[in-house]
Amino acid sequence: MAENKSLFLWNGRSYSAAEFVDLQGVTEYVVAVQSALKFCISQATEWTLETSGSTGSPKAIALTRAMIYGSARATLDRFELVPGSTAALVLPAKYIGGFMMVVRAYIGQLTLHLCEPRALPHVPEGLDFVPMTPAQFVAIQEAGKQLKVNTVLLGGSALPARYDTSSYPGVCIGYGMTETASHIALRPLGSAVYTAVGATEFSLNVDECLCVSAPHLGIAQLQTQDRVRLLDKKRFHYEGRLDHVINSGGIKLHPEKFESVCDVHGIQAVMSSREHERYGQVPVMVLRAMDDVKGLKKALRHWEGTAMPKEACIVAESPLLENGKLDRLKLQSFIKSHPDRLFRL
């Protein structure tokens, strides 16, 4: 077998994969990188990861080596990453996004800079490729820093609409999940259309949710909970999670759409819901401060539809999952247990 020439840069030194896995006394995030590398070097046929828990309790999912490597090769091909290309890891390797970057580096024989995964990451200049969360991207922009990287791949949660513009060249958003071993579709900032990666193709089920077929990953008709508008078998427009939908008197509301409109108007708001005797559910807007009420009322004028939110509450710090995503289930429980916090808009 040919020698693997991937390089891992950490604490000012460069290591081969074999050298890196033998390092002792390292920090927790480095241990996760070592575990991912041990999988690559070993003959293990599968790897177990936890889902994010976006819609319930996190669960363990076992991914096959064929799926993991198929996903990594598709990304390397899509972004034209070749042996010697440079990248950075600013995500925790214990989750799918960071884990897959380690695998890509190993099988693509890349030079990977290992950076501590934190809210405001330090990203070296002049790299070819860096995956990160939207929250990290926003933190970098708000800190007034520039990303001097050829390609930035965002994934894991929604990006605030004010940053979703074509003024950030080289930045794209991935669509995927743990079950697909990272992204299976991409869209550039400023575009609403996701395009399939590799041999992936899309269809719809009876709920108008996305179904995924990806022969290079060994996936056939994977049923998702994501409502989409299908353009063709390779492209779709994302509308929102089926399990986030609020059914108010038969009118289905996608919180993500309302939240995007708020963001455009500079209001940080989340749409949740509460139970209602007549309508089943009614929407509740969750704001961070009372000062945002005036702005929210202004944003409401730009919304279409008959199920206009009429109630709101203030929650200074929204509950988050470990990966930084909004914990919608916990927020809904909070509203149910604190009816005294509700007020009319």
C-alpha positions as YAML, in Angstrom:
chain: A
units: angstrom
residues:
- id: 1
  name: MET
  ca: [0.00, 0.00, 0.00]
- id: 2
  name: ALA
  ca: [1.34, 3.46, -0.95]
- id: 3
  name: GLU
  ca: [2.41, 5.72, 1.88]
- id: 4
  name: ASN
  ca: [-0.27, 8.15, 3.01]
- id: 5
  name: LYS
  ca: [1.08, 11.69, 2.70]
- id: 6
  name: SER
  ca: [-1.59, 13.60, 4.59]
- id: 7
  name: LEU
  ca: [-0.19, 16.10, 7.11]
- id: 8
  name: PHE
  ca: [-1.67, 17.37, 10.36]
- id: 9
  name: LEU
  ca: [-0.47, 20.72, 11.70]
- id: 10
  name: TRP
  ca: [-0.90, 21.31, 15.42]
- id: 11
  name: ASN
  ca: [0.89, 23.53, 17.95]
- id: 12
  name: GLY
  ca: [3.36, 24.73, 15.33]
- id: 13
  name: ARG
  ca: [4.43, 21.24, 14.27]
- id: 14
  name: SER
  ca: [3.62, 18.97, 11.35]
- id: 15
  name: TYR
  ca: [2.75, 15.29, 11.82]
- id: 16
  name: SER
  ca: [1.96, 12.35, 9.60]
- id: 17
  name: ALA
  ca: [-1.26, 10.51, 10.42]
- id: 18
  name: ALA
  ca: [0.67, 7.69, 12.12]
- id: 19
  name: GLU
  ca: [2.69, 10.16, 14.21]
- id: 20
  name: PHE
  ca: [-0.37, 12.16, 15.21]
- id: 21
  name: VAL
  ca: [-2.40, 9.25, 16.57]
- id: 22
  name: ASP
  ca: [0.51, 8.35, 18.89]
- id: 23
  name: LEU
  ca: [0.68, 11.77, 20.59]
- id: 24
  name: GLN
  ca: [0.10, 11.59, 24.35]
- id: 25
  name: GLY
  ca: [-1.27, 14.11, 26.85]
- id: 26
  name: VAL
  ca: [-3.33, 16.01, 24.28]
- id: 27
  name: THR
  ca: [-6.50, 18.05, 24.75]
- id: 28
  name: GLU
  ca: [-10.01, 16.62, 24.38]
- id: 29
  name: TYR
  ca: [-10.65, 17.98, 20.88]
- id: 30
  name: VAL
  ca: [-7.37, 16.46, 19.67]
- id: 31
  name: VAL
  ca: [-8.35, 13.07, 21.14]
- id: 32
  name: ALA
  ca: [-11.45, 13.16, 18.90]
- id: 33
  name: VAL
  ca: [-9.24, 13.86, 15.88]
- id: 34
  name: GLN
  ca: [-7.01, 10.93, 16.84]
- id: 35
  name: SER
  ca: [-10.06, 8.66, 17.08]
- id: 36
  name: ALA
  ca: [-11.17, 9.66, 13.59]
- id: 37
  name: LEU
  ca: [-7.68, 9.02, 12.24]
- id: 38
  name: LYS
  ca: [-7.51, 5.63, 13.93]
- id: 39
  name: PHE
  ca: [-10.68, 4.70, 12.04]
- id: 40
  name: CYS
  ca: [-9.04, 5.73, 8.75]
- id: 41
  name: ILE
  ca: [-5.87, 3.77, 9.45]
- id: 42
  name: SER
  ca: [-7.68, 0.70, 10.78]
- id: 43
  name: GLN
  ca: [-9.73, -1.91, 8.94]
- id: 44
  name: ALA
  ca: [-12.91, -1.09, 10.87]
- id: 45
  name: THR
  ca: [-16.00, -1.48, 8.69]
- id: 46
  name: GLU
  ca: [-18.14, 1.15, 10.45]
- id: 47
  name: TRP
  ca: [-18.06, 4.17, 12.73]
- id: 48
  name: THR
  ca: [-20.70, 5.22, 15.26]
- id: 49
  name: LEU
  ca: [-21.68, 8.86, 15.69]
- id: 50
  name: GLU
  ca: [-24.47, 10.67, 17.51]
- id: 51
  name: THR
  ca: [-27.11, 12.71, 15.68]
- id: 52
  name: SER
  ca: [-27.50, 16.32, 16.77]
- id: 53
  name: GLY
  ca: [-30.86, 15.85, 18.49]
- id: 54
  name: SER
  ca: [-32.55, 18.67, 16.57]
- id: 55
  name: THR
  ca: [-36.01, 17.11, 16.83]
- id: 56
  name: GLY
  ca: [-35.67, 14.81, 19.85]
- id: 57
  name: SER
  ca: [-33.10, 12.92, 21.84]
- id: 58
  name: PRO
  ca: [-29.75, 12.34, 20.10]
- id: 59
  name: LYS
  ca: [-29.29, 8.80, 18.87]
- id: 60
  name: ALA
  ca: [-26.29, 6.77, 17.81]
- id: 61
  name: ILE
  ca: [-25.97, 5.94, 14.11]
- id: 62
  name: ALA
  ca: [-23.45, 3.50, 12.63]
- id: 63
  name: LEU
  ca: [-22.05, 4.58, 9.26]
- id: 64
  name: THR
  ca: [-20.23, 2.14, 6.99]
- id: 65
  name: ARG
  ca: [-16.72, 2.76, 5.76]
- id: 66
  name: ALA
  ca: [-18.04, 2.67, 2.18]
- id: 67
  name: MET
  ca: [-20.51, 5.49, 2.92]
- id: 68
  name: ILE
  ca: [-17.95, 7.59, 4.81]
- id: 69
  name: TYR
  ca: [-15.32, 7.25, 2.10]
- id: 70
  name: GLY
  ca: [-17.88, 7.76, -0.67]
- id: 71
  name: SER
  ca: [-18.97, 11.05, 0.92]
- id: 72
  name: ALA
  ca: [-15.38, 12.21, 1.46]
- id: 73
  name: ARG
  ca: [-14.39, 11.49, -2.16]
- id: 74
  name: ALA
  ca: [-17.47, 13.30, -3.48]
- id: 75
  name: THR
  ca: [-16.47, 16.42, -1.51]
- id: 76
  name: LEU
  ca: [-12.86, 16.22, -2.63]
- id: 77
  name: ASP
  ca: [-14.01, 15.98, -6.25]
- id: 78
  name: ARG
  ca: [-16.62, 18.73, -5.96]
- id: 79
  name: PHE
  ca: [-14.17, 21.26, -4.53]
- id: 80
  name: GLU
  ca: [-11.21, 20.02, -6.59]
- id: 81
  name: LEU
  ca: [-9.10, 19.23, -3.54]
- id: 82
  name: VAL
  ca: [-5.98, 17.30, -4.54]
- id: 83
  name: PRO
  ca: [-3.00, 15.91, -2.59]
- id: 84
  name: GLY
  ca: [-1.25, 18.84, -0.96]
- id: 85
  name: SER
  ca: [-4.34, 21.07, -0.85]
- id: 86
  name: THR
  ca: [-4.72, 22.92, 2.44]
- id: 87
  name: ALA
  ca: [-7.66, 22.94, 4.85]
- id: 88
  name: ALA
  ca: [-8.49, 23.70, 8.46]
- id: 89
  name: LEU
  ca: [-10.50, 21.86, 11.09]
- id: 90
  name: VAL
  ca: [-12.39, 24.29, 13.34]
- id: 91
  name: LEU
  ca: [-15.21, 21.84, 14.19]
- id: 92
  name: PRO
  ca: [-15.22, 19.17, 16.91]
- id: 93
  name: ALA
  ca: [-14.29, 15.82, 15.36]
- id: 94
  name: LYS
  ca: [-16.75, 13.94, 17.58]
- id: 95
  name: TYR
  ca: [-19.60, 15.17, 15.34]
- id: 96
  name: ILE
  ca: [-20.13, 14.40, 11.68]
- id: 97
  name: GLY
  ca: [-18.87, 17.73, 10.26]
- id: 98
  name: GLY
  ca: [-15.49, 17.57, 11.98]
- id: 99
  name: PHE
  ca: [-15.16, 13.81, 11.65]
- id: 100
  name: MET
  ca: [-15.65, 13.99, 7.88]
- id: 101
  name: MET
  ca: [-13.04, 16.74, 7.51]
- id: 102
  name: VAL
  ca: [-10.46, 14.47, 9.16]
- id: 103
  name: VAL
  ca: [-11.44, 11.63, 6.80]
- id: 104
  name: ARG
  ca: [-11.22, 13.92, 3.75]
- id: 105
  name: ALA
  ca: [-7.77, 15.05, 4.83]
- id: 106
  name: TYR
  ca: [-6.57, 11.48, 5.25]
- id: 107
  name: ILE
  ca: [-7.87, 9.94, 2.03]
- id: 108
  name: GLY
  ca: [-7.27, 13.11, -0.02]
- id: 109
  name: GLN
  ca: [-3.74, 13.49, 1.41]
- id: 110
  name: LEU
  ca: [-4.40, 17.08, 2.37]
- id: 111
  name: THR
  ca: [-2.51, 19.35, 4.75]
- id: 112
  name: LEU
  ca: [-4.93, 19.95, 7.64]
- id: 113
  name: HIS
  ca: [-4.49, 22.73, 10.19]
- id: 114
  name: LEU
  ca: [-5.99, 21.65, 13.51]
- id: 115
  name: CYS
  ca: [-7.58, 24.64, 15.27]
- id: 116
  name: GLU
  ca: [-9.41, 24.61, 18.58]
- id: 117
  name: PRO
  ca: [-13.17, 24.42, 17.85]
- id: 118
  name: ARG
  ca: [-14.59, 27.57, 19.40]
- id: 119
  name: ALA
  ca: [-17.29, 30.17, 18.72]
- id: 120
  name: LEU
  ca: [-14.80, 32.60, 17.16]
- id: 121
  name: PRO
  ca: [-12.27, 30.31, 15.47]
- id: 122
  name: HIS
  ca: [-8.80, 31.26, 14.36]
- id: 123
  name: VAL
  ca: [-8.55, 30.40, 10.66]
- id: 124
  name: PRO
  ca: [-5.12, 30.55, 8.98]
- id: 125
  name: GLU
  ca: [-4.93, 32.60, 5.78]
- id: 126
  name: GLY
  ca: [-4.46, 31.28, 2.27]
- id: 127
  name: LEU
  ca: [-6.16, 27.90, 2.70]
- id: 128
  name: ASP
  ca: [-8.08, 26.06, 0.02]
- id: 129
  name: PHE
  ca: [-11.00, 24.78, 2.09]
- id: 130
  name: VAL
  ca: [-12.57, 25.28, 5.53]
- id: 131
  name: PRO
  ca: [-15.91, 23.88, 6.79]
- id: 132
  name: MET
  ca: [-17.52, 25.70, 9.72]
- id: 133
  name: THR
  ca: [-20.86, 26.39, 11.33]
- id: 134
  name: PRO
  ca: [-22.94, 29.44, 10.36]
- id: 135
  name: ALA
  ca: [-22.50, 30.70, 13.94]
- id: 136
  name: GLN
  ca: [-18.71, 30.65, 13.53]
- id: 137
  name: PHE
  ca: [-18.99, 32.44, 10.18]
- id: 138
  name: VAL
  ca: [-21.19, 35.15, 11.72]
- id: 139
  name: ALA
  ca: [-18.81, 35.55, 14.68]
- id: 140
  name: ILE
  ca: [-15.90, 36.13, 12.29]
- id: 141
  name: GLN
  ca: [-17.87, 38.75, 10.33]
- id: 142
  name: GLU
  ca: [-19.03, 40.54, 13.47]
- id: 143
  name: ALA
  ca: [-15.47, 40.60, 14.80]
- id: 144
  name: GLY
  ca: [-14.46, 42.48, 11.64]
- id: 145
  name: LYS
  ca: [-12.13, 39.72, 10.50]
- id: 146
  name: GLN
  ca: [-11.66, 38.54, 6.91]
- id: 147
  name: LEU
  ca: [-11.71, 34.94, 5.78]
- id: 148
  name: LYS
  ca: [-8.89, 34.63, 3.28]
- id: 149
  name: VAL
  ca: [-9.88, 31.14, 2.16]
- id: 150
  name: ASN
  ca: [-10.77, 29.89, -1.32]
- id: 151
  name: THR
  ca: [-13.84, 27.91, -0.22]
- id: 152
  name: VAL
  ca: [-15.85, 28.06, 3.01]
- id: 153
  name: LEU
  ca: [-18.48, 25.35, 3.53]
- id: 154
  name: LEU
  ca: [-21.23, 26.15, 6.04]
- id: 155
  name: GLY
  ca: [-23.54, 23.56, 7.54]
- id: 156
  name: GLY
  ca: [-25.34, 22.37, 10.63]
- id: 157
  name: SER
  ca: [-27.90, 25.15, 11.08]
- id: 158
  name: ALA
  ca: [-29.51, 28.11, 9.34]
- id: 159
  name: LEU
  ca: [-27.50, 31.20, 8.42]
- id: 160
  name: PRO
  ca: [-29.06, 34.57, 9.35]
- id: 161
  name: ALA
  ca: [-30.62, 36.06, 6.22]
- id: 162
  name: ARG
  ca: [-28.58, 39.28, 6.43]
- id: 163
  name: TYR
  ca: [-25.43, 37.24, 5.79]
- id: 164
  name: ASP
  ca: [-26.97, 35.06, 3.09]
- id: 165
  name: THR
  ca: [-25.88, 37.24, 0.18]
- id: 166
  name: SER
  ca: [-23.63, 36.93, -2.83]
- id: 167
  name: SER
  ca: [-21.20, 39.46, -1.30]
- id: 168
  name: TYR
  ca: [-19.26, 36.60, 0.30]
- id: 169
  name: PRO
  ca: [-17.59, 34.90, -2.68]
- id: 170
  name: GLY
  ca: [-16.41, 31.34, -2.20]
- id: 171
  name: VAL
  ca: [-18.91, 30.61, 0.57]
- id: 172
  name: CYS
  ca: [-21.55, 27.91, 0.17]
- id: 173
  name: ILE
  ca: [-24.07, 26.13, 2.38]
- id: 174
  name: GLY
  ca: [-24.34, 22.36, 2.56]
- id: 175
  name: TYR
  ca: [-27.45, 20.28, 3.06]
- id: 176
  name: GLY
  ca: [-27.03, 16.94, 4.77]
- id: 177
  name: MET
  ca: [-27.27, 15.01, 8.01]
- id: 178
  name: THR
  ca: [-25.42, 12.38, 10.01]
- id: 179
  name: GLU
  ca: [-27.36, 9.67, 8.16]
- id: 180
  name: THR
  ca: [-25.85, 10.83, 4.83]
- id: 181
  name: ALA
  ca: [-22.31, 11.26, 6.19]
- id: 182
  name: SER
  ca: [-22.23, 15.04, 5.72]
- id: 183
  name: HIS
  ca: [-23.61, 17.15, 2.86]
- id: 184
  name: ILE
  ca: [-25.35, 15.75, -0.23]
- id: 185
  name: ALA
  ca: [-26.31, 19.10, -1.77]
- id: 186
  name: LEU
  ca: [-24.86, 22.61, -1.89]
- id: 187
  name: ARG
  ca: [-25.99, 26.13, -2.63]
- id: 188
  name: PRO
  ca: [-23.97, 29.33, -2.95]
- id: 189
  name: LEU
  ca: [-24.84, 32.22, -0.67]
- id: 190
  name: GLY
  ca: [-27.53, 34.40, -2.18]
- id: 191
  name: SER
  ca: [-29.22, 31.47, -3.92]
- id: 192
  name: ALA
  ca: [-32.16, 29.48, -2.58]
- id: 193
  name: VAL
  ca: [-31.49, 26.45, -4.78]
- id: 194
  name: TYR
  ca: [-29.60, 23.40, -3.53]
- id: 195
  name: THR
  ca: [-27.86, 21.25, -6.16]
- id: 196
  name: ALA
  ca: [-26.96, 17.60, -5.62]
- id: 197
  name: VAL
  ca: [-23.38, 16.53, -4.96]
- id: 198
  name: GLY
  ca: [-22.02, 13.51, -6.80]
- id: 199
  name: ALA
  ca: [-24.54, 10.90, -7.98]
- id: 200
  name: THR
  ca: [-27.22, 12.03, -5.52]
- id: 201
  name: GLU
  ca: [-30.80, 12.37, -6.80]
- id: 202
  name: PHE
  ca: [-33.95, 13.66, -5.13]
- id: 203
  name: SER
  ca: [-37.69, 12.91, -5.09]
- id: 204
  name: LEU
  ca: [-40.70, 13.67, -2.88]
- id: 205
  name: ASN
  ca: [-42.82, 11.49, -0.60]
- id: 206
  name: VAL
  ca: [-46.55, 11.91, 0.08]
- id: 207
  name: ASP
  ca: [-45.85, 14.63, 2.67]
- id: 208
  name: GLU
  ca: [-43.83, 16.58, 0.10]
- id: 209
  name: CYS
  ca: [-40.69, 15.85, 2.08]
- id: 210
  name: LEU
  ca: [-37.36, 15.18, 0.46]
- id: 211
  name: CYS
  ca: [-36.29, 11.62, -0.37]
- id: 212
  name: VAL
  ca: [-32.63, 11.00, -1.06]
- id: 213
  name: SER
  ca: [-31.00, 8.41, -3.30]
- id: 214
  name: ALA
  ca: [-27.20, 8.41, -3.35]
- id: 215
  name: PRO
  ca: [-25.66, 5.27, -4.89]
- id: 216
  name: HIS
  ca: [-22.13, 6.39, -4.01]
- id: 217
  name: LEU
  ca: [-23.25, 6.32, -0.35]
- id: 218
  name: GLY
  ca: [-25.32, 3.16, -0.56]
- id: 219
  name: ILE
  ca: [-28.51, 5.15, 0.09]
- id: 220
  name: ALA
  ca: [-31.82, 4.41, -1.65]
- id: 221
  name: GLN
  ca: [-34.93, 6.52, -0.94]
- id: 222
  name: LEU
  ca: [-33.91, 7.87, 2.45]
- id: 223
  name: GLN
  ca: [-36.98, 9.61, 3.88]
- id: 224
  name: THR
  ca: [-36.32, 12.99, 5.49]
- id: 225
  name: GLN
  ca: [-38.51, 15.36, 7.51]
- id: 226
  name: ASP
  ca: [-37.60, 18.32, 5.30]
- id: 227
  name: ARG
  ca: [-40.33, 20.00, 3.26]
- id: 228
  name: VAL
  ca: [-38.95, 21.12, -0.09]
- id: 229
  name: ARG
  ca: [-40.07, 22.41, -3.47]
- id: 230
  name: LEU
  ca: [-38.48, 20.00, -5.95]
- id: 231
  name: LEU
  ca: [-37.22, 21.65, -9.15]
- id: 232
  name: ASP
  ca: [-35.90, 18.47, -10.75]
- id: 233
  name: LYS
  ca: [-34.12, 15.33, -9.60]
- id: 234
  name: LYS
  ca: [-30.94, 17.28, -8.88]
- id: 235
  name: ARG
  ca: [-32.26, 20.55, -7.41]
- id: 236
  name: PHE
  ca: [-34.63, 21.70, -4.69]
- id: 237
  name: HIS
  ca: [-35.72, 24.72, -2.65]
- id: 238
  name: TYR
  ca: [-35.77, 24.12, 1.11]
- id: 239
  name: GLU
  ca: [-38.95, 25.23, 2.92]
- id: 240
  name: GLY
  ca: [-38.64, 23.90, 6.48]
- id: 241
  name: ARG
  ca: [-38.80, 20.92, 8.79]
- id: 242
  name: LEU
  ca: [-42.04, 18.93, 8.78]
- id: 243
  name: ASP
  ca: [-41.69, 18.43, 12.53]
- id: 244
  name: HIS
  ca: [-41.33, 22.21, 13.02]
- id: 245
  name: VAL
  ca: [-44.53, 22.99, 11.15]
- id: 246
  name: ILE
  ca: [-47.21, 24.79, 13.19]
- id: 247
  name: ASN
  ca: [-50.73, 23.74, 12.18]
- id: 248
  name: SER
  ca: [-53.00, 26.62, 13.15]
- id: 249
  name: GLY
  ca: [-56.59, 25.87, 12.19]
- id: 250
  name: GLY
  ca: [-55.47, 23.92, 9.13]
- id: 251
  name: ILE
  ca: [-52.98, 26.57, 8.01]
- id: 252
  name: LYS
  ca: [-49.43, 25.22, 8.05]
- id: 253
  name: LEU
  ca: [-46.75, 27.67, 9.07]
- id: 254
  name: HIS
  ca: [-43.02, 27.07, 8.55]
- id: 255
  name: PRO
  ca: [-41.17, 28.88, 11.38]
- id: 256
  name: GLU
  ca: [-37.97, 29.13, 9.34]
- id: 257
  name: LYS
  ca: [-39.68, 31.38, 6.77]
- id: 258
  name: PHE
  ca: [-41.01, 33.78, 9.41]
- id: 259
  name: GLU
  ca: [-37.68, 33.86, 11.23]
- id: 260
  name: SER
  ca: [-35.89, 34.72, 7.98]
- id: 261
  name: VAL
  ca: [-38.19, 37.70, 7.40]
- id: 262
  name: CYS
  ca: [-37.54, 38.93, 10.95]
- id: 263
  name: ASP
  ca: [-33.80, 38.62, 10.43]
- id: 264
  name: VAL
  ca: [-33.95, 40.69, 7.25]
- id: 265
  name: HIS
  ca: [-35.54, 43.46, 9.32]
- id: 266
  name: GLY
  ca: [-32.87, 43.20, 12.01]
- id: 267
  name: ILE
  ca: [-35.05, 41.41, 14.56]
- id: 268
  name: GLN
  ca: [-33.79, 38.30, 16.33]
- id: 269
  name: ALA
  ca: [-36.98, 36.32, 16.77]
- id: 270
  name: VAL
  ca: [-37.99, 32.68, 16.84]
- id: 271
  name: MET
  ca: [-41.43, 31.32, 16.02]
- id: 272
  name: SER
  ca: [-42.72, 28.71, 18.44]
- id: 273
  name: SER
  ca: [-46.29, 27.73, 19.33]
- id: 274
  name: ARG
  ca: [-48.72, 26.88, 22.09]
- id: 275
  name: GLU
  ca: [-51.76, 24.64, 22.22]
- id: 276
  name: HIS
  ca: [-55.17, 26.20, 21.47]
- id: 277
  name: GLU
  ca: [-58.65, 24.73, 22.01]
- id: 278
  name: ARG
  ca: [-60.10, 26.04, 18.74]
- id: 279
  name: TYR
  ca: [-57.13, 26.10, 16.35]
- id: 280
  name: GLY
  ca: [-55.04, 23.24, 17.73]
- id: 281
  name: GLN
  ca: [-51.93, 25.41, 17.73]
- id: 282
  name: VAL
  ca: [-51.25, 29.13, 17.51]
- id: 283
  name: PRO
  ca: [-47.89, 30.73, 16.73]
- id: 284
  name: VAL
  ca: [-45.95, 32.55, 19.44]
- id: 285
  name: MET
  ca: [-43.06, 34.86, 18.59]
- id: 286
  name: VAL
  ca: [-40.15, 34.62, 20.99]
- id: 287
  name: LEU
  ca: [-38.03, 37.75, 21.33]
- id: 288
  name: ARG
  ca: [-34.84, 38.43, 23.25]
- id: 289
  name: ALA
  ca: [-35.88, 41.84, 24.57]
- id: 290
  name: MET
  ca: [-38.97, 44.03, 24.84]
- id: 291
  name: ASP
  ca: [-37.17, 46.61, 22.69]
- id: 292
  name: ASP
  ca: [-37.65, 44.26, 19.71]
- id: 293
  name: VAL
  ca: [-41.47, 44.39, 19.83]
- id: 294
  name: LYS
  ca: [-41.72, 47.56, 17.74]
- id: 295
  name: GLY
  ca: [-39.43, 46.11, 15.07]
- id: 296
  name: LEU
  ca: [-41.37, 42.84, 15.07]
- id: 297
  name: LYS
  ca: [-44.64, 44.67, 14.43]
- id: 298
  name: LYS
  ca: [-43.00, 46.42, 11.49]
- id: 299
  name: ALA
  ca: [-41.75, 43.10, 10.10]
- id: 300
  name: LEU
  ca: [-45.25, 41.62, 10.46]
- id: 301
  name: ARG
  ca: [-46.50, 43.98, 7.77]
- id: 302
  name: HIS
  ca: [-44.35, 42.16, 5.22]
- id: 303
  name: TRP
  ca: [-45.76, 38.72, 6.00]
- id: 304
  name: GLU
  ca: [-48.34, 37.02, 3.87]
- id: 305
  name: GLY
  ca: [-51.02, 34.60, 4.99]
- id: 306
  name: THR
  ca: [-53.95, 34.62, 7.37]
- id: 307
  name: ALA
  ca: [-52.37, 33.03, 10.48]
- id: 308
  name: MET
  ca: [-50.61, 36.19, 11.61]
- id: 309
  name: PRO
  ca: [-48.87, 35.73, 14.99]
- id: 310
  name: LYS
  ca: [-50.77, 37.62, 17.67]
- id: 311
  name: GLU
  ca: [-48.79, 36.60, 20.76]
- id: 312
  name: ALA
  ca: [-45.21, 36.92, 21.88]
- id: 313
  name: CYS
  ca: [-42.99, 36.38, 24.89]
- id: 314
  name: ILE
  ca: [-39.52, 37.45, 25.98]
- id: 315
  name: VAL
  ca: [-36.80, 34.85, 26.50]
- id: 316
  name: ALA
  ca: [-33.40, 36.46, 26.98]
- id: 317
  name: GLU
  ca: [-31.47, 33.25, 26.22]
- id: 318
  name: SER
  ca: [-33.09, 30.64, 23.98]
- id: 319
  name: PRO
  ca: [-32.34, 27.00, 24.88]
- id: 320
  name: LEU
  ca: [-29.70, 25.42, 22.67]
- id: 321
  name: LEU
  ca: [-28.60, 21.92, 21.85]
- id: 322
  name: GLU
  ca: [-24.97, 20.94, 22.40]
- id: 323
  name: ASN
  ca: [-24.15, 21.68, 18.75]
- id: 324
  name: GLY
  ca: [-25.51, 25.23, 18.99]
- id: 325
  name: LYS
  ca: [-28.85, 24.65, 17.25]
- id: 326
  name: LEU
  ca: [-32.04, 25.99, 18.75]
- id: 327
  name: ASP
  ca: [-33.77, 23.45, 20.99]
- id: 328
  name: ARG
  ca: [-37.30, 23.98, 19.67]
- id: 329
  name: LEU
  ca: [-38.82, 21.26, 21.84]
- id: 330
  name: LYS
  ca: [-37.50, 22.81, 25.04]
- id: 331
  name: LEU
  ca: [-38.61, 26.27, 23.93]
- id: 332
  name: GLN
  ca: [-42.13, 24.97, 23.29]
- id: 333
  name: SER
  ca: [-42.17, 23.36, 26.75]
- id: 334
  name: PHE
  ca: [-41.07, 26.65, 28.29]
- id: 335
  name: ILE
  ca: [-43.97, 28.52, 26.66]
- id: 336
  name: LYS
  ca: [-46.43, 25.86, 27.85]
- id: 337
  name: SER
  ca: [-45.21, 26.08, 31.45]
- id: 338
  name: HIS
  ca: [-45.04, 29.91, 31.53]
- id: 339
  name: PRO
  ca: [-48.35, 31.21, 30.14]
- id: 340
  name: ASP
  ca: [-47.88, 34.31, 32.29]
- id: 341
  name: ARG
  ca: [-45.02, 35.38, 30.01]
- id: 342
  name: LEU
  ca: [-47.31, 35.76, 26.96]
- id: 343
  name: PHE
  ca: [-48.54, 39.16, 25.77]
- id: 344
  name: ARG
  ca: [-50.56, 40.38, 22.79]
- id: 345
  name: LEU
  ca: [-48.89, 41.97, 19.79]
...
